[in-house]
């Protein structure tokens, strides 16, 4: 199904990429640089150096879905991460804030029960 929701795991690629890369190159980065399985159904986020565009790659039962969002104005604010990290997992709430332009650094998330 074409959807991104709280039931999916989100991973941020810890380096900026050339935003001309397509499905094949991105899935190879997931395998070789992140040591993850691109066929897992998880969503993998990639940002360019200007931080005005994001690509999200996800496997959906019988093929890849590549989402792309380009901001007409402004930039995405990313959480701090070390470029040496292989995997940087994002919670759904953080992913949502990044996409909506909310600063994850200035928001305090209150503790909630999770199953």
C-alpha positions in Angstrom: 0.0 0.0 0.0 1.2 3.5 -0.8 1.5 4.9 2.7 3.9 6.0 5.4 2.6 5.5 8.9 3.6 4.8 12.5 3.8 1.0 12.0 6.8 1.3 9.7 10.4 1.7 10.9 12.3 4.8 9.6 16.0 5.0 9.1 18.0 8.0 8.1 21.0 7.6 5.9 23.8 9.3 7.8 25.4 11.2 4.9 24.2 13.6 2.3 23.6 12.1 -1.2 23.5 13.2 -4.8 19.7 13.6 -5.2 19.9 12.3 -8.8 20.3 8.8 -7.4 17.4 6.4 -8.2 16.0 3.2 -6.7 19.0 1.0 -7.7 21.6 3.2 -6.3 19.7 3.9 -3.1 18.9 0.3 -2.5 22.6 -0.5 -2.9 23.5 2.2 -0.4 21.1 0.6 2.1 22.8 -2.8 1.6 26.4 -1.8 1.5 26.6 1.3 3.7 23.8 0.8 6.2 24.1 -3.0 6.4 20.3 -3.2 6.1 17.9 -5.1 3.9 16.0 -2.8 1.5 13.3 -5.5 1.1 12.4 -5.3 4.8 9.5 -2.9 4.3 11.2 -0.3 6.4 11.5 3.3 5.1 14.9 4.7 4.3 15.4 8.5 4.2 18.0 10.3 2.1 18.7 14.0 2.1 20.8 16.2 -0.3 23.4 18.7 1.0 21.0 21.7 0.5 18.4 19.9 2.7 15.6 21.1 0.6 14.8 17.7 -0.8 14.2 14.2 0.7 13.8 10.8 -0.9 12.2 7.9 1.0 12.7 4.4 -0.4 10.5 1.6 0.8 9.7 -2.0 -0.4 6.0 -2.7 -0.8 5.3 -6.4 -1.3 6.1 -6.5 -5.0 8.2 -3.5 -5.8 10.0 -0.4 -4.5 8.2 2.9 -3.9 10.3 6.0 -4.1 8.8 9.1 -2.5 10.3 12.4 -3.2 9.5 15.8 -1.6 11.1 19.1 -2.7 10.5 22.2 -0.6 9.8 25.3 -2.6 11.0 27.4 0.3 13.1 26.6 3.4 15.0 23.5 4.4 14.4 20.3 6.4 15.9 20.3 9.9 17.6 17.0 10.6 18.4 15.4 13.9 22.1 15.3 14.7 23.9 12.2 13.7 27.4 11.0 13.3 28.4 10.3 9.7 30.2 7.1 10.8 26.9 5.6 12.0 25.5 2.8 9.8 21.9 3.1 11.0 20.1 6.1 12.5 16.6 5.0 13.5 13.9 7.7 13.6 10.7 7.5 15.6 7.5 8.2 13.7 7.0 11.4 15.6 10.4 12.7 14.6 9.9 11.7 11.0 6.5 13.5 11.0 8.0 16.7 12.5 10.8 16.7 9.9 8.3 16.4 7.1 6.1 19.2 8.6 8.9 21.6 9.3 8.8 21.3 13.0 12.1 21.5 14.8 12.7 18.2 16.6 15.3 19.9 18.8 12.9 22.4 20.3 10.0 20.1 20.9 9.7 18.2 24.1 7.9 14.9 23.7 6.0 13.8 26.8 6.3 10.2 28.0 3.5 7.9 26.7 2.7 4.3 27.1 3.7 2.1 24.1 2.7 -1.5 23.4 
